[in-house]
Amino acid sequence: MRPEDLADTRPLLDLEAYFDGPVRAWGLFQDRFGRVHRPFTADIQGRIEDGELILEEDFSFADGETDRRVWRLRRLDDHTYEGRADDVEGVARGRLFGQAFQFRYTLRLPVGGRTWRVRMDDWMFLHEDGVLINRAVMRKFGLPLGDVTLVFRRMDS
């Protein structure tokens, strides 16, 4: 599937409008065998600053661990984004068409005292009721490690 294949889908996803303000996400990681690991919530505060969408994400995992990621996304044209975060290697690339956004990047993930470089292929889909569903496939050496599933909801709606 390519993002362009979803150009005629509705409702239209406007990333800047959706993430400008408070958003909450609920998610979990499933390994390649389908086992659920580390359910979490994320409180996201988004804002537009100097032409960038800034997303401050605060994660709370079921095991008590917390984490934080700050994304800086810039729209390059009607359909193309690039993004940066401290734990992302290089530049993330995104494509937006219709109700869908695909975001690809390499994440530096701490695992057992080491840092793994994992490829992320994120897909977000907006639904009529304002729910945004995200499925990300994680790969290392081209092999699937598992999936991350998230459901986003604006907190001011």
KOLVEX-59972 format. One record per residue (C-alpha): x negated, y negated, z negated; residue number from 1; residue in three letters. Coordinates in steps of 0.02 Angstrom, whole numbers, plus 50000, padded with zeros to 5 digits. Layout:
KOLVEX-59972
+-------+-------+-------+------+------+
!    px !    py !    pz ! resi ! resn !
+-------+-------+-------+------+------+
!     X !     Y !     Z !  NUM !  ALA !
...
+-------+-------+-------+------+------+
end
This chain:
KOLVEX-59972
+-------+-------+-------+------+------+
!    px !    py !    pz ! resi ! resn !
+-------+-------+-------+------+------+
! 50000 ! 50000 ! 50000 !    1 !  MET !
! 49941 ! 49825 ! 50040 !    2 !  ARG !
! 50005 ! 49665 ! 49959 !    3 !  PRO !
! 50059 ! 49603 ! 50131 !    4 !  GLU !
! 50182 ! 49749 ! 50140 !    5 !  ASP !
! 50282 ! 49665 ! 50001 !    6 !  LEU !
! 50295 ! 49492 ! 50080 !    7 !  ALA !
! 50485 ! 49504 ! 50099 !    8 !  ASP !
! 50521 ! 49566 ! 49923 !    9 !  THR !
! 50611 ! 49459 ! 49794 !   10 !  ARG !
! 50609 ! 49376 ! 49672 !   11 !  PRO !
! 50454 ! 49280 ! 49724 !   12 !  LEU !
! 50314 ! 49290 ! 49596 !   13 !  LEU !
! 50238 ! 49120 ! 49556 !   14 !  ASP !
! 50089 ! 49161 ! 49444 !   15 !  LEU !
! 50061 ! 48983 ! 49387 !   16 !  GLU !
! 50244 ! 48958 ! 49338 !   17 !  ALA !
! 50260 ! 49129 ! 49257 !   18 !  TYR !
! 50104 ! 49116 ! 49149 !   19 !  PHE !
! 50115 ! 48930 ! 49107 !   20 !  ASP !
! 50163 ! 48945 ! 48923 !   21 !  GLY !
! 50180 ! 49089 ! 48800 !   22 !  PRO !
! 50194 ! 49267 ! 48867 !   23 !  VAL !
! 50193 ! 49431 ! 48772 !   24 !  ARG !
! 50139 ! 49599 ! 48844 !   25 !  ALA !
! 50163 ! 49776 ! 48780 !   26 !  TRP !
! 50049 ! 49910 ! 48849 !   27 !  GLY !
! 49959 ! 50074 ! 48836 !   28 !  LEU !
! 49818 ! 50172 ! 48916 !   29 !  PHE !
! 49849 ! 50346 ! 48987 !   30 !  GLN !
! 49699 ! 50454 ! 49027 !   31 !  ASP !
! 49689 ! 50553 ! 49188 !   32 !  ARG !
! 49780 ! 50698 ! 49101 !   33 !  PHE !
! 49927 ! 50586 ! 49054 !   34 !  GLY !
! 49885 ! 50575 ! 48868 !   35 !  ARG !
! 49929 ! 50407 ! 48789 !   36 !  VAL !
! 49790 ! 50313 ! 48700 !   37 !  HIS !
! 49782 ! 50146 ! 48613 !   38 !  ARG !
! 49954 ! 50066 ! 48629 !   39 !  PRO !
! 49937 ! 49877 ! 48612 !   40 !  PHE !
! 50021 ! 49709 ! 48619 !   41 !  THR !
! 49947 ! 49552 ! 48693 !   42 !  ALA !
! 49996 ! 49374 ! 48658 !   43 !  ASP !
! 49950 ! 49265 ! 48806 !   44 !  ILE !
! 49944 ! 49077 ! 48808 !   45 !  GLN !
! 49932 ! 49009 ! 48984 !   46 !  GLY !
! 49903 ! 48833 ! 49048 !   47 !  ARG !
! 49851 ! 48742 ! 49206 !   48 !  ILE !
! 49690 ! 48645 ! 49187 !   49 !  GLU !
! 49587 ! 48563 ! 49326 !   50 !  ASP !
! 49674 ! 48668 ! 49458 !   51 !  GLY !
! 49645 ! 48832 ! 49367 !   52 !  GLU !
! 49766 ! 48947 ! 49279 !   53 !  LEU !
! 49689 ! 48982 ! 49108 !   54 !  ILE !
! 49754 ! 49138 ! 49019 !   55 !  LEU !
! 49701 ! 49162 ! 48838 !   56 !  GLU !
! 49742 ! 49344 ! 48797 !   57 !  GLU !
! 49739 ! 49406 ! 48617 !   58 !  ASP !
! 49755 ! 49596 ! 48604 !   59 !  PHE !
! 49811 ! 49695 ! 48450 !   60 !  SER !
! 49787 ! 49883 ! 48464 !   61 !  PHE !
! 49884 ! 50014 ! 48366 !   62 !  ALA !
! 49721 ! 50070 ! 48281 !   63 !  ASP !
! 49699 ! 49895 ! 48207 !   64 !  GLY !
! 49564 ! 49834 ! 48327 !   65 !  GLU !
! 49584 ! 49664 ! 48409 !   66 !  THR !
! 49507 ! 49591 ! 48565 !   67 !  ASP !
! 49514 ! 49431 ! 48666 !   68 !  ARG !
! 49494 ! 49393 ! 48851 !   69 !  ARG !
! 49505 ! 49224 ! 48935 !   70 !  VAL !
! 49543 ! 49225 ! 49121 !   71 !  TRP !
! 49513 ! 49078 ! 49235 !   72 !  ARG !
! 49608 ! 49100 ! 49399 !   73 !  LEU !
! 49598 ! 48985 ! 49548 !   74 !  ARG !
! 49717 ! 48989 ! 49696 !   75 !  ARG !
! 49618 ! 48980 ! 49858 !   76 !  LEU !
! 49767 ! 48976 ! 49978 !   77 !  ASP !
! 49951 ! 49030 ! 49981 !   78 !  ASP !
! 49907 ! 49212 ! 49950 !   79 !  HIS !
! 49729 ! 49223 ! 49883 !   80 !  THR !
! 49657 ! 49202 ! 49708 !   81 !  TYR !
! 49491 ! 49225 ! 49626 !   82 !  GLU !
! 49467 ! 49249 ! 49440 !   83 !  GLY !
! 49332 ! 49256 ! 49309 !   84 !  ARG !
! 49320 ! 49319 ! 49130 !   85 !  ALA !
! 49171 ! 49352 ! 49016 !   86 !  ASP !
! 49191 ! 49541 ! 49024 !   87 !  ASP !
! 49220 ! 49545 ! 49212 !   88 !  VAL !
! 49073 ! 49572 ! 49327 !   89 !  GLU !
! 49065 ! 49444 ! 49466 !   90 !  GLY !
! 49226 ! 49377 ! 49537 !   91 !  VAL !
! 49398 ! 49459 ! 49531 !   92 !  ALA !
! 49498 ! 49451 ! 49693 !   93 !  ARG !
! 49687 ! 49436 ! 49698 !   94 !  GLY !
! 49821 ! 49437 ! 49834 !   95 !  ARG !
! 50000 ! 49376 ! 49807 !   96 !  LEU !
! 50147 ! 49417 ! 49921 !   97 !  PHE !
! 50333 ! 49417 ! 49878 !   98 !  GLY !
! 50362 ! 49492 ! 49707 !   99 !  GLN !
! 50189 ! 49573 ! 49697 !  100 !  ALA !
! 50011 ! 49527 ! 49648 !  101 !  PHE !
! 49862 ! 49642 ! 49672 !  102 !  GLN !
! 49705 ! 49602 ! 49571 !  103 !  PHE !
! 49541 ! 49697 ! 49592 !  104 !  ARG !
! 49387 ! 49679 ! 49483 !  105 !  TYR !
! 49249 ! 49769 ! 49390 !  106 !  THR !
! 49271 ! 49769 ! 49202 !  107 !  LEU !
! 49129 ! 49793 ! 49078 !  108 !  ARG !
! 49211 ! 49908 ! 48951 !  109 !  LEU !
! 49130 ! 49953 ! 48784 !  110 !  PRO !
! 49143 ! 50142 ! 48755 !  111 !  VAL !
! 49055 ! 50229 ! 48610 !  112 !  GLY !
! 48914 ! 50104 ! 48591 !  113 !  GLY !
! 48885 ! 50092 ! 48779 !  114 !  ARG !
! 48956 ! 49981 ! 48914 !  115 !  THR !
! 49042 ! 50062 ! 49062 !  116 !  TRP !
! 49073 ! 49972 ! 49226 !  117 !  ARG !
! 49249 ! 50021 ! 49280 !  118 !  VAL !
! 49342 ! 49967 ! 49437 !  119 !  ARG !
! 49515 ! 49899 ! 49403 !  120 !  MET !
! 49654 ! 49896 ! 49533 !  121 !  ASP !
! 49797 ! 49798 ! 49454 !  122 !  ASP !
! 49970 ! 49783 ! 49530 !  123 !  TRP !
! 50102 ! 49667 ! 49455 !  124 !  MET !
! 50285 ! 49669 ! 49508 !  125 !  PHE !
! 50413 ! 49537 ! 49457 !  126 !  LEU !
! 50594 ! 49591 ! 49427 !  127 !  HIS !
! 50753 ! 49487 ! 49430 !  128 !  GLU !
! 50768 ! 49475 ! 49241 !  129 !  ASP !
! 50595 ! 49396 ! 49222 !  130 !  GLY !
! 50508 ! 49557 ! 49171 !  131 !  VAL !
! 50338 ! 49579 ! 49251 !  132 !  LEU !
! 50274 ! 49758 ! 49262 !  133 !  ILE !
! 50087 ! 49791 ! 49281 !  134 !  ASN !
! 50003 ! 49956 ! 49325 !  135 !  ARG !
! 49814 ! 49961 ! 49334 !  136 !  ALA !
! 49713 ! 50110 ! 49392 !  137 !  VAL !
! 49540 ! 50125 ! 49312 !  138 !  MET !
! 49401 ! 50212 ! 49409 !  139 !  ARG !
! 49219 ! 50252 ! 49376 !  140 !  LYS !
! 49109 ! 50319 ! 49517 !  141 !  PHE !
! 49268 ! 50320 ! 49622 !  142 !  GLY !
! 49353 ! 50445 ! 49505 !  143 !  LEU !
! 49512 ! 50400 ! 49410 !  144 !  PRO !
! 49488 ! 50377 ! 49222 !  145 !  LEU !
! 49669 ! 50334 ! 49189 !  146 !  GLY !
! 49803 ! 50201 ! 49202 !  147 !  ASP !
! 49848 ! 50048 ! 49101 !  148 !  VAL !
! 50033 ! 50004 ! 49100 !  149 !  THR !
! 50096 ! 49835 ! 49037 !  150 !  LEU !
! 50263 ! 49748 ! 49029 !  151 !  VAL !
! 50258 ! 49557 ! 49020 !  152 !  PHE !
! 50395 ! 49441 ! 48957 !  153 !  ARG !
! 50393 ! 49252 ! 48945 !  154 !  ARG !
! 50425 ! 49204 ! 48765 !  155 !  MET !
! 50517 ! 49042 ! 48806 !  156 !  ASP !
! 50650 ! 49126 ! 48913 !  157 !  SER !
+-------+-------+-------+------+------+
end
